[in-house]
Amino acid sequence: MSKFGTLVMGPAGAGKSTFCTAMIQHLQNNKRPCYYVNLDPAAEDFAYEPDIDIKELINLEDVMEEMSLGPNGGLIYCFEYLLDNLDFLTDPLQEVTEDYLIIFDMPGQIELYTHVPILPRLVQTLTRGSLNISMCAAYLLESTFVLDRPKFFAGTLSAMSAMLMLEMPHVNILSKMDLVKDSVAKRDLKRFVQADANLLDDDDAYTVRNADGAGKRDANPAATENIMAGESFNRLNKAVAQLIDEFSMVSFLKLNAQDEDSVGSIVSYIDDAIQYHEAQEPKEPKDDFDTEVIESAMDR
Ligand SMILES: Nc1nc2c(ncn2[C@@H]2O[C@H](COP(=O)(O)OP(=O)(O)OP(=O)(O)O)[C@@H](O)[C@H]2O)c(=O)[nH]1
């Protein structure tokens, strides 16, 4: 028997917890069971009480105080502690049946996804051995980033980095779509849903737009200067954009967490990625031999 789950990841403030809440609501409305696991040791105020909460094992605030660590060091410490005490997570998950969708709400520190091998180890435990969870990553990036291209490409690269590191199916999501209202911004966004290498050829490639579409040059000229400094940076930017384009690795789904249809559509993509529905269908007898055995048993 397999289990099914999704790891909700992305930078701080991308809307991960809001999306988890919206998914739980959607699943409940559709009478589907779900199991909510909070793995953010700094998270507070849950709309739905987690079934497993890492804070009952270890709390970021205590770690920072007792170990004199900053938020990033403290988070790494918390995850190393979790890896040393994996029973805390794996024991209750053993009881979860295949009709559940297990939702893992992850922390926002991007270092966890890109810099240290902690998540791959955790994912291996969840997806192999006795748990055998069929899992995909749901990687959220704020849609307003699209209007600030260097930020968007940096975000896309961190999504790619997480994809390479975790080696599991990814559903990449542009969150907070309700904040993109203006038609210019919407048109811009449409081009970015499928990343397009030519975007970095635009004259205003480094223009930062507000969510309403009004353009302004980057408020920090030094930062812009850095990005634009010389031909080599331009070539590097184009090479990165081309890499994303040619490998067709990163495309985004659009999410408005307030709109149930939008949430439902993303849940469908997640279901496809983890092959949830295939496992729920009634099993057919495997071959003629099985059928004959059943028929002869019925004759008796
Ligand atoms: N307008 C709008 N705001 C949103 C949406 N989703 C989340 N937010 C807001 O964005 C902020 C961050 O949302 P969270 O869901 O806490 O984001 P997170 O990624 O879990 O944040 P961290 O746990 O800090 O990494 C909150 O103020 C939310 O209300 C959305 O779809 N639309």
The ligand as a Tripos MOL2 file, in Angstrom:
@<TRIPOS>MOLECULE
LIG
   32    34     1     0     0
SMALL
NO_CHARGES

@<TRIPOS>ATOM
      1 N1         -3.3810   38.8900   -1.4240 N.pl3     1 LIG1
      2 C1         -2.9650   37.6780   -1.0730 C.ar      1 LIG1
      3 N2         -2.2440   37.5500    0.0540 N.ar      1 LIG1
      4 C2         -1.8180   36.3140    0.3840 C.ar      1 LIG1
      5 C3         -2.1380   35.1560   -0.3840 C.ar      1 LIG1
      6 N3         -1.5500   34.0940    0.1860 N.ar      1 LIG1
      7 C4         -0.9150   34.5430    1.2840 C.ar      1 LIG1
      8 N4         -1.0730   35.8920    1.4180 N.ar      1 LIG1
      9 C5         -0.5310   36.7510    2.4870 C.3       1 LIG1
     10 O1          0.9080   36.6950    2.4440 O.3       1 LIG1
     11 C6          1.4350   36.6880    3.7740 C.3       1 LIG1
     12 C7          2.2940   35.4590    3.9530 C.3       1 LIG1
     13 O2          1.4610   34.3030    3.8220 O.3       1 LIG1
     14 P1          1.8350   32.9180    4.4920 P.3       1 LIG1
     15 O3          0.8240   31.9430    4.0380 O.co2     1 LIG1
     16 O4          2.0520   33.0780    5.9490 O.co2     1 LIG1
     17 O5          3.2330   32.6570    3.7930 O.3       1 LIG1
     18 P2          4.3330   31.5630    4.1380 P.3       1 LIG1
     19 O6          4.9990   31.2490    2.8510 O.co2     1 LIG1
     20 O7          3.7260   30.4260    4.8850 O.co2     1 LIG1
     21 O8          5.2850   32.3880    5.0860 O.3       1 LIG1
     22 P3          6.4940   31.8570    6.0030 P.3       1 LIG1
     23 O9          5.9130   30.8020    6.9040 O.co2     1 LIG1
     24 O10         6.9420   33.0890    6.7060 O.co2     1 LIG1
     25 O11         7.5400   31.3250    5.0930 O.co2     1 LIG1
     26 C8          0.2340   36.7140    4.7170 C.3       1 LIG1
     27 O12         0.0370   38.0590    5.1090 O.3       1 LIG1
     28 C9         -0.9150   36.2200    3.8610 C.3       1 LIG1
     29 O13        -2.1670   36.7520    4.2630 O.3       1 LIG1
     30 C10        -2.9250   35.3320   -1.5810 C.ar      1 LIG1
     31 O14        -3.2610   34.3900   -2.3420 O.2       1 LIG1
     32 N5         -3.3140   36.6200   -1.8660 N.ar      1 LIG1
@<TRIPOS>BOND
     1     1     2 1
     2     2     3 ar
     3     2    32 ar
     4     3     4 ar
     5     4     5 ar
     6     4     8 ar
     7     5     6 ar
     8     5    30 ar
     9     6     7 ar
    10     7     8 ar
    11     8     9 1
    12     9    10 1
    13     9    28 1
    14    10    11 1
    15    11    12 1
    16    11    26 1
    17    12    13 1
    18    13    14 1
    19    14    15 2
    20    14    16 1
    21    14    17 1
    22    17    18 1
    23    18    19 2
    24    18    20 1
    25    18    21 1
    26    21    22 1
    27    22    23 2
    28    22    24 1
    29    22    25 1
    30    26    27 1
    31    26    28 1
    32    28    29 1
    33    30    31 2
    34    30    32 ar
@<TRIPOS>SUBSTRUCTURE
     1 LIG1         1 GROUP 0 **** ****
